[in-house]
């Protein structure tokens, strides 16, 4: 069963069980708490319509429907109970607390009843579906398209270890790519798909869902380069564990039937925080564009009068997962500023107009990007988007830079706040350290802190 069909099955099941649970609770409340005859009223119909829709929205908010094929018993149980508890409290506060009942102590009975009825009715189909998914994977009837990186004896050992497990872990090998040489044993068992240089194209062409890297974790530099090239894609990355990893406790098992593989944790922050972050982006950007309308008009006049050319400057940048988009800024340079090829600006750049220098210092050239945020191409806070030309140059020296494309780029960033505009590749590498630090500690609270620092820079005019 593919991911989309599985998602729709879960959603349909949750809609049905939420409706049954609400009808059961409504009957319980009328007959056993309020002690009145059960009657189907307009309020009952409204509840049957809106309560299930609330629960589905709530489950989306918690990321319940993400990667359902990778769900297992304890994970779905944890996700479900957390959502049931918080969702029950919200429904109780908005739909039940203002009801007139014979005794205030009945509120506790209603709250407990709502939680138990909804939880029990909803969790049973979920566990049945999850058990079905896990069962198919363990029987090796389903799984994930897996690419093995490495052609040495170590790759052979990993392949055999995974294939000989009595219960499948979901790794359906479709082939391998070699790092250096190719062991005849692996070549006889798996298709050779190419060399490491072809990694990205092979992943795209074969729709790879999982990668296992047959290298010792002690080969830090090589591992770092390979992982950096893969991260940012919706792919699970695993590397083989050696004795040092086992003794140091760096191996975390999520499947007791699995092979000794380290799973690279690619989760940046909880899904619900991404939802809140997107909500904040849309609301704040819409308000900002309305409030700043007079500023837009004044700056448009100043830009137009400062030099010949358009008011706005459009340029292709690389967004999340390497998808290009057109960034919009107030033009701060003369027309044809890059007629000799891509160039970074400098502090005393003669191509920058007089009004452009002022706008760059207080970051006003960036404010049209609120439109990019509303469109979903950018976020308020995130690593600054770069052009492919400079991404390639930086990645040659530091492949970790590619990790910054795991998230949406931002109008402002930790690197922009702490370092400012970069004038060359060396400075871009220095700024990258701050953005990587942001990536590893990403949270709503950190975003708010960066936004606060950005406002301070704007008012002080201290931007570089």
Secondary structure, DSSP 8 states (H G I E B T S, - for coil): --HHHHHHHHHHHHHHHHHHHHHHHHHHIIIIIS-------HHHHHHHHHHHHHHHHHHHHTTTTSSGGG--HHHHHHHHHHHHHHHHHHHIIIIITTS--S-TTHHHHHHHHHHHHHHHHHHHHHHHHHHHHHHHHHTTSS-EEEEEE--SHHHHHHHHHHHT-SS--SEEEEEEEESS---HHHHHHS-EEEEGGGHHHHHHHHT--EEEE-S-TT-HHHHHHHHHHHTTSS-EEEEE--HHHHHHT----S-TTS-SEEEE----S-HHHHHHHHHHHHHHHHHHHHHTHHHHHHHHHHHHHHSSS-SEEEEEEE-GGG-EEEEEEE--B-TTTTTTS-----TT-TTB-HHHHHHHHTTGGGGGGHHHHHHTSEEEES-----HHHHHHHHHH-GGGGGGGGS-EEEE-HHHHHT-S-SSHHHHHHHHHHHHHHHHT--HHHHHHHHHHHHHHHHHT---
